[in-house]
């Protein structure tokens, strides 16, 4: 709006009123920058803001095997096994159908560096302790919203159906830029109580690196929350120090 062309000259009350209204219209456009001033640049939505890059290969950001608790002898998984393990930890996995569909985890980002995964196993208790580091451009708030809105879902894969329940903890682990902690159960429709998976998970993000640490048990076993806390802190220190 060109105020000089649309506002009549003069000093009477009507002229002054029109000048005030013209200025108010401009103010609403330039967000209170002042009549006759302008703001350069293009507004950017928060979701489009770039996530800062963390240097280093993901495999190099994993903890060392000797940093795992002694009861969990740990190994680094090859890429194909790492992808399968990551799917098991979210209760969905590749190729699954999810109801409601909006709770389907996003596909891996195109051309993204494959996630690096290390798993420690306690054979005596049928428990595993997994550390995954991956890269993502997703704002962490979107993950939190997705988890909070998908407390119970139905998952179908390879002809089997299961119910996945996720409950966010009130407390969150420290050290990352942002983080959540959750409890998750995967209960198959058939197969018996011994196949029920129970998981305690901490997820944090530092720049474009997402850290996921999970203790998973079967049947009546309870996840090892202390081990999750320990390995999350270890992984965060490793990424921060990279």
Beta strands, then each sheet from edge to edge (+ up, - down):
strand 1: 73-76
strand 2: 97-99
strand 3: 116-122
strand 4: 127-135
strand 5: 152-157
strand 6: 160-168
strand 7: 178-188
strand 8: 197-206
strand 9: 209-218
sheet 1: 1+ 3- 4+ 9- 8+ 7- 6+ 5- 2+
end
